[in-house]
Amino acid sequence: MLHRHIEDWDDAYTNGAHIPQGDRWPERWAEPARRYREAMLSEGRARLDIAYGDGPRNVLDLFLPSGTPKGLVVFIHGGYWRAFDKSLWSHLAAGSVDSGYAVAVPSYTLCPEARIAGIVREVASAIEAAAGEIAGPIALTGHSAGGHLATRMICAPSPLSPAVLSRIANTVSISGVHDLRPILRTALNNDIRSDEVEAAQESPALLRPVEGARLTCWVGGAERTEFIRQSALLANVWTGLGAATQSVVEPDRHHFTIVDGLGSADHPLTRTLLAF
């Protein structure tokens, strides 16, 4: 029997080329995100560009439910740590906002200006700032590289303060990259500029979960094999380290449509995120 062997690492982590009309993203997200921001602003339920640090990208948007928030959800965008910002994802707050939660969507400094370890610290600062605005439990979620950043927050040692870490009730990594070592083999690393030392220090799959961690790894059934493997990997490893974990493969979703469920309060992805 032949074992699976990856020879083309760039292809293994390439998404758009393997998705019909894959070049339509991220533009396909931009318009619904813009409409959602404008609607929430018109209702007085959006606060945009809240600073959480000194850098030009150290800002977050906060979307509020109609009543007192039940808690806080933080969505961390992906883009292989080197692309995109908060403006493309606003509409994904809808499911949690409609369920009564405030939602923070931060931007962060991108590679190569920043290293992954620096981005981890920035995201922690964004969560701390949002937690200072909204009381109650906190749920973390992120897509692709954002899934890595979300899960990194609940690794030991965590970059979050003990007070905020104690409020993290649930984490959902959506198509997350949890072991950074394969990325070192790709051309992506020309911008990311990571190395074996940083990969060991910042890969959730190589770290221990914090005490009481609850994690769902959510991935699309139509995704690249490496993303399915990366999701199963972390859920498997962390189960053996005492975390409460589950791994979900959503049928027929690819890397760009897997996040859509966050836009609906009734979707299983949103219900899983808020199940605490």
BELNOR-V341443 format. One record per helix or strand of 2 or more residues. SS is the DSSP state (H for helix, E for strand). FROM is the first residue (numbers start at 1). LEN is the number of residues. Records with the same first field share a line. If there is no record, write none. Layout:
SS = FROM-LEN + FROM-LEN
This chain:
H = 9-4 + 16-3 + 22-3 + 27-16 + 86-3 + 90-9 + 116-18 + 145-8 + 162-4 + 180-6 + 189-4 + 196-7 + 204-3 + 225-15 + 260-4 + 268-6
E = 46-6 + 59-5 + 71-6 + 102-5 + 137-7 + 155-2 + 168-7 + 208-2 + 214-7 + 244-7
